[in-house]
Amino acid sequence: MSTTDAEEQWAAWREQRTRTVSAPYGPLALTGTYWLADAPDGRIPGVPGRWTEDPGTDDAVLLTALAEDGLTVNGEPFEGWIRLGPDASAGAVWVAHGERRLLVLRREGQWAVRVFDPQSAARQEFGGIDAFDYDERWVLPGTFRPYAGGRTVVPVVNADGRERGLSLAGELALGGGEYSLQVAAEEDGSLWAVFADGTSGGSSYRFRFLRPPAPAADGGVTVDFNRAHLPPCAFAEHFICPFPPPGNTLPFEVPAGERDVISTP
């Protein structure tokens, strides 16, 4: 692939990223993440209805609401009760209050309700995503080395200040192998890394995400730092992004990829 083709594809990726994060219910629209453990009475500030863990099962949240609460489920007025699974699960339903969408989240056995509002201040003030210029020198050969014992879980502090386990599948050696990143493996075989570098907290956000494609049979994979991107918590503080695990802070600058969110006055 020529540099021109690669740069054009990168530009298209940048445009898609902007459309995704600025969508009506994209990351910029998140205005709250409310853990049910912090609301034993099931009442969430500013959110109608009563949200509790279903006492009959550990895989659902029980939502109870009156007609005057003004909630809808899949676009229809709702009253009574309904069991809600995580919104990434099959058969997930849409609960809304006016324009706001109320989504159920489950992390490490804990349930939460997330509120997405297309009228959020962050979405109204969004001016784009600043990025370093494309640089083919930051397209590096890499080698994925899975852990001999399979996945391992390491404790990592998250953006909300809580420590949670981060599941990692192996190491991604960069270039000649002098440096490496601990990475997770997605269901489709692609890799995922949380990393920081010499630009972090200065000329770029404090950490970034990287998603290389699935490695070849011999572990070979192309690592394009031009597609390093901001974590969701760069767009809304209510996301609980993991910080880089130990060893994932590169001792040099990576002036490639997304830098930070641009806000308009």
ChimeraX attribute file (.defattr): number of C-alpha atoms within 10 A of each C-alpha:
attribute: neighborCount
match mode: 1-to-1
recipient: residues
	/A:1	6
	/A:2	8
	/A:3	11
	/A:4	9
	/A:5	10
	/A:6	14
	/A:7	17
	/A:8	13
	/A:9	12
	/A:10	16
	/A:11	13
	/A:12	12
	/A:13	13
	/A:14	20
	/A:15	13
	/A:16	12
	/A:17	16
	/A:18	15
	/A:19	13
	/A:20	14
	/A:21	19
	/A:22	21
	/A:23	14
	/A:24	19
	/A:25	20
	/A:26	17
	/A:27	25
	/A:28	28
	/A:29	25
	/A:30	29
	/A:31	20
	/A:32	18
	/A:33	20
	/A:34	19
	/A:35	19
	/A:36	19
	/A:37	13
	/A:38	11
	/A:39	15
	/A:40	12
	/A:41	11
	/A:42	18
	/A:43	16
	/A:44	18
	/A:45	9
	/A:46	7
	/A:47	17
	/A:48	18
	/A:49	21
	/A:50	17
	/A:51	26
	/A:52	21
	/A:53	21
	/A:54	15
	/A:55	10
	/A:56	8
	/A:57	10
	/A:58	12
	/A:59	15
	/A:60	20
	/A:61	24
	/A:62	19
	/A:63	20
	/A:64	18
	/A:65	19
	/A:66	14
	/A:67	12
	/A:68	11
	/A:69	16
	/A:70	15
	/A:71	23
	/A:72	18
	/A:73	16
	/A:74	11
	/A:75	13
	/A:76	11
	/A:77	15
	/A:78	20
	/A:79	18
	/A:80	10
	/A:81	14
	/A:82	15
	/A:83	16
	/A:84	23
	/A:85	21
	/A:86	20
	/A:87	15
	/A:88	12
	/A:89	9
	/A:90	8
	/A:91	10
	/A:92	14
	/A:93	19
	/A:94	16
	/A:95	21
	/A:96	24
	/A:97	18
	/A:98	11
	/A:99	12
	/A:100	22
	/A:101	22
	/A:102	23
	/A:103	21
	/A:104	25
	/A:105	21
	/A:106	17
	/A:107	11
	/A:108	7
	/A:109	8
	/A:110	12
	/A:111	22
	/A:112	23
	/A:113	21
	/A:114	19
	/A:115	22
	/A:116	23
	/A:117	25
	/A:118	21
	/A:119	16
	/A:120	17
	/A:121	13
	/A:122	20
	/A:123	23
	/A:124	15
	/A:125	13
	/A:126	18
	/A:127	15
	/A:128	18
	/A:129	19
	/A:130	14
	/A:131	22
	/A:132	15
	/A:133	12
	/A:134	20
	/A:135	16
	/A:136	15
	/A:137	10
	/A:138	16
	/A:139	16
	/A:140	14
	/A:141	16
	/A:142	22
	/A:143	21
	/A:144	24
	/A:145	18
	/A:146	18
	/A:147	13
	/A:148	9
	/A:149	8
	/A:150	9
	/A:151	15
	/A:152	14
	/A:153	12
	/A:154	13
	/A:155	14
	/A:156	19
	/A:157	17
	/A:158	18
	/A:159	16
	/A:160	13
	/A:161	12
	/A:162	11
	/A:163	14
	/A:164	16
	/A:165	15
	/A:166	19
	/A:167	16
	/A:168	21
	/A:169	22
	/A:170	22
	/A:171	20
	/A:172	28
	/A:173	21
	/A:174	18
	/A:175	15
	/A:176	11
	/A:177	11
	/A:178	7
	/A:179	14
	/A:180	21
	/A:181	22
	/A:182	25
	/A:183	27
	/A:184	24
	/A:185	20
	/A:186	13
	/A:187	8
	/A:188	8
	/A:189	13
	/A:190	15
	/A:191	25
	/A:192	21
	/A:193	22
	/A:194	24
	/A:195	23
	/A:196	25
	/A:197	19
	/A:198	16
	/A:199	19
	/A:200	19
	/A:201	13
	/A:202	10
	/A:203	14
	/A:204	25
	/A:205	18
	/A:206	20
	/A:207	23
	/A:208	24
	/A:209	22
	/A:210	21
	/A:211	20
	/A:212	21
	/A:213	17
	/A:214	19
	/A:215	18
	/A:216	12
	/A:217	8
	/A:218	9
	/A:219	14
	/A:220	16
	/A:221	22
	/A:222	17
	/A:223	23
	/A:224	21
	/A:225	23
	/A:226	23
	/A:227	21
	/A:228	24
	/A:229	24
	/A:230	24
	/A:231	23
	/A:232	19
	/A:233	18
	/A:234	20
	/A:235	23
	/A:236	18
	/A:237	17
	/A:238	19
	/A:239	20
	/A:240	19
	/A:241	19
	/A:242	23
	/A:243	22
	/A:244	22
	/A:245	21
	/A:246	12
	/A:247	13
	/A:248	19
	/A:249	17
	/A:250	16
	/A:251	12
	/A:252	10
	/A:253	13
	/A:254	18
	/A:255	22
	/A:256	23
	/A:257	26
	/A:258	23
	/A:259	24
	/A:260	22
	/A:261	17
	/A:262	14
	/A:263	13
	/A:264	10
	/A:265	7
